[in-house]
Structures are given as structure tokens and as C-alpha cells.
Amino acid sequence: MARNKTDRQELVLAYLERYGSISLPEMTEKFDCSEATARRDLEELEKTGRVIRTMGGGAKYESNVISREVPFHEKQSELFREKEAIAYRAASLVEEGDVIGLTGGTTTFLIAKELKKRRNITVVTNAVNIAMELADSYELQVVLTGGVLRNRSFELCGPLAEQTVKALNIHKMFMGVDGVTKDGVSTYSELEANIASLLMQRSSKTIAVFDRTKIGKSSLFHVASLKELHACITDEQPESSLKDALELASVKVYMANMD
């Protein structure tokens, strides 16, 4: 924990650079400060031009580009409750007999945990940790692609993975993304973007799952335009311009229940 104002503000900036935005309640909890102190810090940071204040008193980072890939173990504990709610909503869309696709990611990993409660479904994934999570579920069939392992995400990618996917037929694919804007969804890895695109091609419906920190952000590699999605699930209503773009593209927006 930061011992003085300068240290605390640097930590706040680091958090904003990584996650894009922060609310006042989040700031008081994460940085163990009062609401008045949080407001003063954000006001001072705003004067430097490095952050933009948002409605409700919080702030967002001035850049809309995700600058680095965050390893799975670092992302796993962030917004855990919100990701659990998104996963629960996703699982509610699954029906008996479905073939479900899951890309790698912390939210899709939680979807896999929810699917362990189901029976008579098949899960196709290129994520080793998801396959291992489902390995003891005797009521489920699990199909794991081959490929080269990316240790930051536990995803199998490359020609072997792509060859496996080309032979599959998927009913509903839940896709984790690193960013979503009016231009579409994106991810940090070119290899993961390629395999996600192929999974989409083999799926009847593609549903993007993402928490609020991905909204309005672009990552390095484009995966798909909004019109290629069937639906998305998130924990916060998108900003008006993105919401309009989703509606124009006929993408249904499911909100996770945070109650």
C-alpha cells in the first residue's frame, strides 16, 4: 500500500493504464483512502492530462489502447465477482445437447466451472486449463485442440489447433476478448486472434464475454467486427456510441445480474 500521496497516485495511474477505468468505491477500497482523498487525487491527476474524470466521480485512462498482455494469473482475481456473474449468465444460455466452444480467458474459465453442473453437452476448447478443469466431469464430453501452448493464456494455437477446429461444428461459442469498440472485438495475440476467428467460422452463434474494463478499449489484433457476433455478455451497459453500434449490428446485449 502506498505510504504517501505521490506513491498512491502512481499506483492509481498504473491501475488505470492496465484496466482503463476506476470508480470512487473501487479506489477507496483498493488504495485504502477516504472518498475525499480519492477525489483530490483524481483531480490532481486530471490536471496532468493523464486521466479523464467520469460521471460518478471516477476516472479513466486517457489512452484507449491496451498496451500490454496481462498473464492469466494476474487477471484471475480482478473483478472476480463480476466475471462470475457473466459466467452464470452465459451458462444459462446453454441447453442440453449443445456443443459449446470456449476460447481461453479468465471469464471463459469461470464459464467452464458453471458448465460442470450440466450434463449431456460437449465442450470444445483450445485452452488447456479449461480442459483440465472439466476433466473430471463424467457427464460432459471435452474436445481439446492440439497446437503450441501460449503460457500467458494457456491457449493452444498455430496450425495444429487450426486444423482441428476446421473439422468441428459448434452450436454456441463463448469468446473472451481483450477489447471491444465500435470497430469490433480484439485481442493481444495474433495467434489467439486467428484461432478465435476460425472457431467463429465453425460456430452457429458467437457470444463475446467481457467485463467493463474491456469496453471502449482496443487491443493489438482485430478478431471480428460487431456484425459477426450474435450476442455479448457484460457487467455494465456500454457507452452510448458502442451501445448504438451493437444495436445497429443486431448484437443482443445480455447483462450479468450483480444482485
N, C-alpha and C positions, 0 to 999 in steps of 0.2 A: 504494500500500500504506500502511496506517495506521502512523504513527510511534509512537503511544503507545496505552495501554490504552483510553482514552476514545474515541479515533478508531476503533480497531479494533472496539469494542463497538457503536458507531453504525453501522459498516459491516455488522456481523453482523445488527443489527436491520433494516437496510434490505434485506438479503438475505432474511431471514425474512419480512418483510412482503410481499416480491414473490413468493417461491417457496414459502412456507409451512413448510418444514422444512429441517434441515441435519443431517448426520451428523458425527461427530468426524473421520473421514478427510477428508470434504469441507471441513471448517473448517480443518484443518491445512494442506491443500493451497491453498485459496483465499486464506487470510489469513496464510500463511507463519509459522505459530506451532507450538509443540510441543503434544502432546496434553494435557499438564498445564495449559498456559496456556489452551487451548481449554476445558477443563473448568472452570477458575476463572472464565473469562469468562461461561460459560453459567450457572454457579451464581449469580454476581452479578446477571445479567440476570433470572434466575428470581425473585430476591428483590424485584425491582421490579414483578413481576406482569405483565411484558410478554411473557414466553415461558414455555413449559411444557416441562420435560425429558421425553425419551422414552427407551424401552428402548434400550440400547446406548450411552447417554451423550450422544446428540444433543439436539436441541430442536426445537420447532415454535412458530410464532407463535400468540398467544392468540386471534386472530380467525380465523374460518373463512370469511370473506367476502373475495373477491378485489376489491380496492378500485380498481384502475385497469387499463386496457387496455395491454398491453405490445406495442409495434410488432414486426413480423416480424423486422426486422434485429437487434433486441435479443435476441429469443428464439432466434435461429437457432443460436447457438453453445452455448447452455445444454443440458446433458445430451445432447450430440450422440451419444455412443456408445449411450446408452440408446434414443434416438429411432431411430437406425439399426437397432438390434436389433428394435424394434417394427415398423419398416417392412419388414424382411426377413421377419418372421413374417406380416405382413399379405399380402405378395406371395405367400407360399407357399399362401395360400387361393384365389388366382386361378387359374382354369382357362382353357384355350384356348376362344375363342368368347364369353367373358364380356363383358358391358357393365358397366364399373366406374365408380362415382361417387366423386369426391374433392372434399370441401369444401376451403377454404383452411386453411393452418396449416403449421407447420414440420415436423410429423411426416408429414402427408399429402404435403408436398413431397418428402420422402425416399422415401415410397411410390412416387411418380411416377418417381423416379430408378431404383428397383428394377424398375418395370414397363417401362422402356426395354429391358430384356433379353428381354422377351417378344414374341410375335407373335400376330397374329390376335385382338386384343382391342380394344375400344372404350373410351375413357376420356371420361367426361362430367365437366366441372368448371366451377365459376364463379370459379376463381382464375386470373388472368392469368399469374402467374409459373409455375404448373403447366403451363398450356397451352404457354407458351414453352419450358419445359424439355423437353416432349415433341414440339416442333415438327419436329425433325429425325429423328424415329423413323418411318421409312417403313413399318414393319411394324404400326404402330398407327394407329387412327383416333381423332381427337380432336374432341370436341364442346365448344365454349366458349359459355356462355350470354352474352347481352347484359347490359346493366344499367349502373348507376352504380358507378364504381370507388371502393372504400374504400382509401385509400393506406396505412393502417396494416397491412392484411392482404392487399392485392392482390385482394380478392374483389369480384366484380360482384354487386350486389344491386338490390332495387327491382322495380317492375312488369315491366320488360323481361326481367329474369332469371327472374322467377317465371312469366311467360308461356311462355318457352322450356321450362322444366322440366316444365310441365304436359303437354307433348306427348311426353315421353320415357318409356321403360321401362328401368329399371336392374336388373341382377341383384344386385350387391353394392355397397353404398355404405359407404365408409370415411369416418367423420366425426370431425374434430378438435373437441375441446371444451376449454373453459377450466376446468370444474369438474365433479365427479361426486360425488354423495352419495346417500343412501337415497331422496331425493326425485326423483332423475333427473340428467340432464346439462344444463349451462347454458353460456352464452357471454356475452361482454361487450356485444356489439352486437345491438340489436333487429332490424336488417335482416338480419344474418347468421343469427340465430335463425329468422327467417321463411323464408329460403331453405333452410336446413338441414332445417326441418320439411317443406317441400314435396319436397325430394329424398328424404326418408324415405318420404313417401307414394307416390312413384313407384318405390320400390326393393323388391325381394323380401326382401332382408336388409340390415339396417343394423348396422354394426360400429363401435363407438366406439373411437378410438385415443387414448391419453393416457399421459403419463409420471407418475411417482409424485407430482410436485408438485401435480397436479390432484385427487388422491384426498382426499376429505373436504372439498373446497372448493366453495363456491357462487359463481357469477358472477351478473351482474345479471339476465340474461334466461333464463328456462326454455326449453329446446328440446324435451325429451321425458322421459317417465317411463322407468324402467328396463324395464318390461314391453314398451315399444315397441322395445327393442333386441333383436337376435338374439344378439350377442356383443360382447365388448370385448377389446382387447389392451393390455397394460400391462407395465411392467418390474418391478413389485413387488406382492406379494399385498396386496389391500385389507385394511383393518382388519376385525375380526370382524363388526361390525354391518353394514358395507357388503357384505361377502362373503355374509352370510346373506341380505341383501336381494336381491342379484344371483341367488343360488340360488333364492330364493322366486319371483323374476320369470322364472326359466328362462333366464337370460342366461349363456351359456357364457363362461368367462374363459380367454383364451389368454395364457400368459406368454412374454415375449420371452426368448430364450436369450442370456444375457450372458457365456457362456464364450468 
